[in-house]
Amino acid sequence: MDKYLVVLAGAGLGGLARFVLGSWIMAKYGGRFPLGTFLINISGAFLVGLFMTLLTERLQPHPNWRLFLVVGVLGGYTTFSSFEYETLQTVRDGERWMGLVYVAGSVLLGYLTVWVGATLASRR
């Protein structure tokens, strides 16, 4: 039962962080491009790479730490479903190129940041 509570607690914190940070980014920088979701997905990818490498290759913490940080917090923080819907809305609004830039940028930068996070965590 503790596994479920650990994931639940982490997801609540991650979801709250996503809401607060995403709202702040959009209020500050606004515009048609969904910058809040984009930056959250990119930073989440970096943190997944960092934490998964630390928790599985460098450190030997209790398994609940991975559940809390990666499955819970980062699962609640990253916004793939929001990303998909915002892409649909962008294309429906006639902004096909912006939708393409959003998808390509999210995937490419997301992969790059997972790699950077894992590389940084692997250094000794």
Backbone bond lengths (Angstrom), bond angles and torsions (degrees), N, CA, C in turn:
res aa  C-N    CA-C-N  psi(-1)  N-CA   C-N-CA  omega(-1)  CA-C   N-CA-C  phi
1 M - - - 1.460 - - 1.529 111.04 -
2 D 1.337 117.58 -32.15 1.456 119.76 -177.61 1.521 111.85 -62.70
3 K 1.345 118.62 -31.05 1.463 121.45 178.25 1.528 110.65 -59.60
4 Y 1.308 116.16 -43.24 1.464 120.83 -178.01 1.521 111.70 -66.91
5 L 1.317 115.78 -39.45 1.464 119.96 179.19 1.525 111.68 -69.37
6 V 1.321 116.25 -35.50 1.462 121.16 178.02 1.525 109.96 -64.49
7 V 1.335 117.25 -46.44 1.467 121.56 178.39 1.524 110.02 -64.69
8 L 1.316 117.67 -42.85 1.462 121.87 179.67 1.529 111.43 -60.18
9 A 1.307 116.81 -46.05 1.475 120.70 179.48 1.525 110.75 -63.43
10 G 1.314 116.78 -44.34 1.458 120.37 179.61 1.517 112.36 -64.48
11 A 1.320 116.61 -42.95 1.468 120.41 -179.08 1.528 111.04 -64.28
12 G 1.313 117.04 -36.47 1.463 120.12 176.72 1.515 111.58 -63.35
13 L 1.315 116.60 -44.34 1.476 120.50 178.10 1.524 111.38 -66.07
14 G 1.320 116.77 -42.54 1.460 120.54 179.60 1.518 112.16 -65.49
15 G 1.321 116.94 -41.77 1.459 120.68 177.78 1.517 111.82 -64.37
16 L 1.313 116.72 -40.22 1.463 120.42 177.21 1.527 110.46 -64.76
17 A 1.327 116.96 -43.35 1.468 120.60 178.02 1.531 110.61 -61.16
18 R 1.326 116.89 -42.04 1.469 121.00 178.13 1.520 110.51 -60.74
19 F 1.303 117.51 -46.63 1.463 121.55 -178.36 1.523 111.25 -63.11
20 V 1.324 116.81 -49.04 1.467 121.30 -177.40 1.528 110.69 -65.05
21 L 1.319 117.20 -50.31 1.464 120.51 -178.02 1.531 111.80 -67.12
22 G 1.330 116.82 -44.14 1.463 120.12 179.12 1.515 112.23 -61.83
23 S 1.318 117.01 -41.72 1.471 121.23 177.93 1.519 111.03 -64.78
24 W 1.331 116.47 -41.86 1.462 120.45 179.92 1.528 110.89 -64.66
25 I 1.320 117.46 -45.25 1.472 121.08 179.97 1.521 110.51 -60.99
26 M 1.323 117.45 -45.86 1.467 119.79 -177.64 1.530 111.18 -69.45
27 A 1.331 117.76 -34.64 1.468 119.89 177.27 1.528 110.50 -67.71
28 K 1.313 116.69 -37.42 1.458 120.72 -177.12 1.527 112.62 -79.98
29 Y 1.335 116.99 -40.62 1.463 120.12 -172.99 1.530 113.78 -113.22
30 G 1.339 118.18 -17.23 1.459 123.97 174.80 1.519 116.05 35.49
31 G 1.313 116.01 -157.66 1.454 121.51 177.87 1.515 112.80 100.66
32 R 1.318 114.53 179.27 1.472 120.65 -177.80 1.517 112.12 -78.37
33 F 1.322 117.33 -29.80 1.463 121.22 -178.74 1.526 109.35 -76.04
34 P 1.338 118.02 129.78 1.477 120.62 -178.90 1.532 112.09 -74.91
35 L 1.325 115.46 68.64 1.459 122.69 -174.02 1.530 112.41 -60.91
36 G 1.332 117.41 -37.71 1.468 120.28 -179.35 1.522 111.51 -58.81
37 T 1.327 116.83 -52.02 1.466 121.02 179.50 1.519 110.63 -63.37
38 F 1.322 116.75 -41.45 1.461 121.94 -179.44 1.530 110.60 -58.77
39 L 1.331 117.40 -50.97 1.460 120.69 -178.08 1.527 112.32 -67.73
40 I 1.308 116.71 -34.58 1.462 120.17 177.38 1.525 110.06 -66.09
41 N 1.326 117.59 -43.51 1.464 119.81 178.55 1.522 111.63 -64.14
42 I 1.325 117.71 -40.68 1.460 120.89 -179.64 1.534 110.45 -67.52
43 S 1.325 117.18 -46.65 1.466 119.22 179.17 1.528 111.01 -66.69
44 G 1.334 117.14 -35.41 1.461 120.50 176.61 1.518 111.89 -64.30
45 A 1.339 116.80 -38.65 1.459 120.70 177.88 1.532 110.13 -62.82
46 F 1.330 115.93 -44.35 1.469 120.16 177.38 1.533 110.38 -58.50
47 L 1.322 116.21 -47.51 1.460 120.16 -177.30 1.523 112.21 -66.92
48 V 1.336 118.16 -34.99 1.468 120.36 175.25 1.524 109.71 -62.32
49 G 1.343 116.61 -46.70 1.469 119.57 178.10 1.516 112.09 -60.08
50 L 1.320 116.13 -43.81 1.456 121.58 -179.63 1.527 111.74 -64.36
51 F 1.334 116.57 -54.82 1.468 120.43 -175.22 1.528 112.91 -67.85
52 M 1.338 117.98 -41.30 1.465 119.23 -179.48 1.526 110.78 -64.16
53 T 1.327 117.11 -38.31 1.461 119.36 178.46 1.525 110.30 -68.28
54 L 1.320 116.67 -45.85 1.468 119.48 178.69 1.526 111.36 -61.85
55 L 1.322 116.84 -44.65 1.464 120.77 -173.33 1.519 113.96 -78.38
56 T 1.337 117.83 -19.97 1.465 118.89 -178.90 1.525 113.86 -111.45
57 E 1.349 117.76 -21.38 1.460 119.58 -176.03 1.525 114.41 -115.80
58 R 1.321 117.07 -31.85 1.469 119.32 -173.13 1.520 113.01 -104.60
59 L 1.300 116.23 -42.17 1.466 120.84 -175.79 1.526 109.75 -109.85
60 Q 1.280 116.27 165.43 1.465 121.65 177.19 1.531 109.52 -126.12
61 P 1.336 117.24 59.47 1.469 118.39 -177.79 1.527 111.04 -77.34
62 H 1.295 114.77 171.27 1.457 120.65 173.85 1.535 107.88 -58.40
63 P 1.338 118.79 139.98 1.473 121.21 -178.61 1.527 114.09 -55.87
64 N 1.314 117.70 -23.58 1.468 119.65 179.36 1.524 112.71 -66.27
65 W 1.332 117.76 -22.18 1.465 119.36 177.60 1.527 111.06 -65.56
66 R 1.332 117.01 -41.10 1.459 120.04 177.25 1.523 110.34 -65.30
67 L 1.321 115.77 -42.04 1.468 119.41 178.22 1.529 110.99 -62.26
68 F 1.325 116.74 -43.17 1.459 120.63 -179.03 1.526 111.51 -67.33
69 L 1.341 116.46 -53.77 1.467 120.66 -172.84 1.528 113.61 -74.86
70 V 1.322 117.36 -48.04 1.462 119.83 -172.96 1.526 111.32 -88.18
71 V 1.314 117.59 -55.91 1.466 119.97 -177.96 1.529 110.45 -69.42
72 G 1.322 116.69 -45.17 1.456 120.68 -177.23 1.517 114.14 -79.53
73 V 1.336 116.94 -74.18 1.467 120.81 -174.20 1.526 111.33 -59.36
74 L 1.317 117.74 -54.75 1.466 119.02 -176.36 1.524 112.41 -73.23
75 G 1.329 117.05 -29.00 1.466 119.64 173.55 1.524 111.43 -64.76
76 G 1.320 116.58 -37.58 1.459 120.75 176.20 1.516 112.81 -77.56
77 Y 1.321 116.57 -27.81 1.465 122.22 -176.49 1.522 112.43 -79.11
78 T 1.319 117.51 -46.16 1.458 119.54 -178.10 1.518 109.85 -72.27
79 T 1.302 115.42 158.50 1.460 119.17 -164.98 1.525 112.91 -133.70
80 F 1.312 117.53 50.18 1.451 119.02 -174.93 1.526 112.36 -61.44
81 S 1.320 118.22 -39.94 1.469 118.83 179.61 1.528 110.70 -66.85
82 S 1.317 117.87 -38.34 1.469 120.28 174.94 1.519 110.09 -63.78
83 F 1.302 117.39 -40.43 1.461 123.18 177.45 1.524 110.49 -57.30
84 E 1.315 116.97 -47.97 1.467 120.69 -179.54 1.530 111.55 -62.28
85 Y 1.319 117.30 -44.78 1.466 120.15 -179.15 1.526 111.23 -66.55
86 E 1.330 116.68 -42.48 1.462 119.57 179.25 1.527 111.25 -63.99
87 T 1.319 117.10 -34.49 1.464 120.21 175.58 1.522 110.14 -64.37
88 L 1.320 116.90 -45.47 1.468 121.03 177.29 1.519 111.10 -57.76
89 Q 1.322 116.83 -47.12 1.463 120.88 -178.93 1.534 111.41 -64.32
90 T 1.314 117.17 -38.47 1.460 121.45 179.10 1.527 109.80 -62.39
91 V 1.320 116.73 -45.90 1.466 120.86 179.26 1.525 110.25 -66.53
92 R 1.316 118.10 -43.41 1.470 121.52 178.22 1.523 112.02 -60.73
93 D 1.328 116.18 -31.32 1.464 120.66 178.91 1.530 112.22 -79.69
94 G 1.319 116.93 5.68 1.460 120.84 177.40 1.512 114.61 86.74
95 E 1.307 117.79 8.83 1.467 122.23 -178.00 1.529 109.65 -101.50
96 R 1.318 116.58 61.92 1.470 120.65 -176.64 1.526 112.33 -60.64
97 W 1.325 117.29 -42.71 1.461 120.02 -179.17 1.523 111.24 -65.55
98 M 1.327 116.25 -39.14 1.459 118.75 178.22 1.530 109.93 -65.32
99 G 1.321 116.51 -39.02 1.462 120.44 176.55 1.515 111.28 -61.63
100 L 1.330 116.76 -42.10 1.462 121.28 178.66 1.531 111.40 -64.81
101 V 1.328 116.97 -43.18 1.465 121.27 178.07 1.533 109.86 -62.18
102 Y 1.314 115.98 -41.20 1.463 120.85 -179.76 1.529 111.10 -63.05
103 V 1.323 116.91 -47.66 1.465 120.58 -179.27 1.524 110.64 -66.20
104 A 1.332 116.71 -50.73 1.469 120.00 -178.43 1.527 111.46 -62.33
105 G 1.329 116.21 -44.36 1.463 119.61 179.20 1.511 112.27 -63.06
106 S 1.318 116.99 -42.46 1.461 120.55 -179.59 1.521 111.67 -64.32
107 V 1.326 116.30 -44.09 1.464 119.68 -178.25 1.532 110.60 -70.31
108 L 1.314 116.86 -48.61 1.470 119.82 -177.11 1.530 112.07 -67.26
109 L 1.323 116.71 -48.90 1.463 118.85 178.91 1.524 111.63 -68.54
110 G 1.334 116.31 -33.89 1.464 119.70 176.14 1.514 111.36 -61.19
111 Y 1.333 116.74 -46.12 1.465 120.14 177.89 1.531 110.57 -62.94
112 L 1.322 115.83 -46.02 1.462 120.37 -179.99 1.526 111.51 -58.03
113 T 1.330 116.81 -43.79 1.466 119.21 -177.64 1.528 112.32 -72.83
114 V 1.337 118.43 -31.27 1.471 119.66 172.94 1.522 108.72 -62.83
115 W 1.325 116.34 -43.94 1.458 121.18 179.63 1.531 110.89 -63.01
116 V 1.338 117.58 -45.11 1.470 120.80 179.47 1.530 110.06 -62.12
117 G 1.317 116.92 -45.60 1.465 119.76 179.43 1.519 112.12 -60.47
118 A 1.341 116.52 -44.39 1.467 120.25 179.57 1.521 110.82 -66.74
119 T 1.329 117.29 -38.62 1.463 121.06 179.49 1.523 110.96 -65.33
120 L 1.336 117.05 -45.22 1.457 120.01 178.58 1.528 111.43 -62.16
121 A 1.306 116.16 -40.18 1.469 119.11 -178.82 1.515 112.18 -71.68
122 S 1.340 117.92 -23.91 1.462 121.56 -178.84 1.512 113.61 -80.27
123 R 1.325 116.50 -18.94 1.474 119.76 -177.76 1.512 111.03 -66.17
124 R 1.284 114.10 142.87 1.468 119.40 -179.56 1.489 110.20 -111.64
